[in-house]
Amino acid sequence: MSPRSYQGAFAAQNFGESYPGYKQRADAAAASNYSIELERASSHYLSAASNTHTGSSLTAFTLEAMVYKASLPGDGEFFGLWSEESTSTTNKGLIWRFTRVGTDYRVQLYVRENNSGTRTFSVNWTIGNTTTPPATGAWERWSVKWDVSTRDCEHLRDGVSDGIQTEGSTVGFVNPTRDPLNIGRVSAAGGHYWNGRIADVRLWNAAISNANIDANKHVYLVGDETNLTHYWPLNNSLEATTSALDLTAQNGASFVQSMGY
């Protein structure tokens, strides 16, 4: 049986077979077409239970999500996708966000191993500008990966690379130990909420190959794939399929029937 592809915005496309080793969910044929809608003005976001996080000591990772931008950030604004951080003196954190700096629209990855700044790096990928801005009102698969062995960071949109950035610090791992995981918000202190919709969030404990990312960008996973540590389809449910780290909708965030698998 061929893997079930996303419907809705992708209904007219044929995404072919899944990458070898990947599986289709047994219940994919019955899956509906929901995503979580997050309104920035209403401070919508998703969070894990208080003081819980993915708990991963990562020497490499790939983080992915289907994203729908209802609007674009203004200069100096941050639209948060993922945040795991703490405010302790041994702060460790992982932040993935979308921003505008001057005329450039950028995706940023921020990794911090302590609060002193001596074990921190931040990398940026420019994906448009005010003359040619990124599209709104359309779904994309965003993927970001990092490998400490090479210090290479890469961002992809719909399986196409935005380029490799090599960080020069000596950060060795990420293991947030205090504040909860947030999806659709950067941090409790700063707010910085997403504005649009999010679905199919994945965290892998390896730097997945670009071919693998591209082949599975529109495939609904089983949840037991090798190196997949956390998976939230967000298809009318806040449950995780790979762990007990279920999510809670905050400030009225709700599902809309806008996209499926």
ABEGO torsion letter per residue (X at the ends): XBBBBBBEAAAABBAEBBBBGBBBBAAAAABBBBBBBBBAAAGBBBBBBBGBBAGBBBABBBBBBBBBBABBBBBGBBBBABBBBBABAABBBBBBBBBBBEABBBBBBBBBABAAGABBBBBBBBAEBAABBBBBGBBBBBBBBBBAAAGBBBBBBGGBBAEBBBBABABABBBBAABBBBBGBABAAAGGBBBEBBBGBBBBABBBBAAAAAAAAABBBAGABBGBABBBAGBGBABBAABABBBBBBGGBBBBBABBX
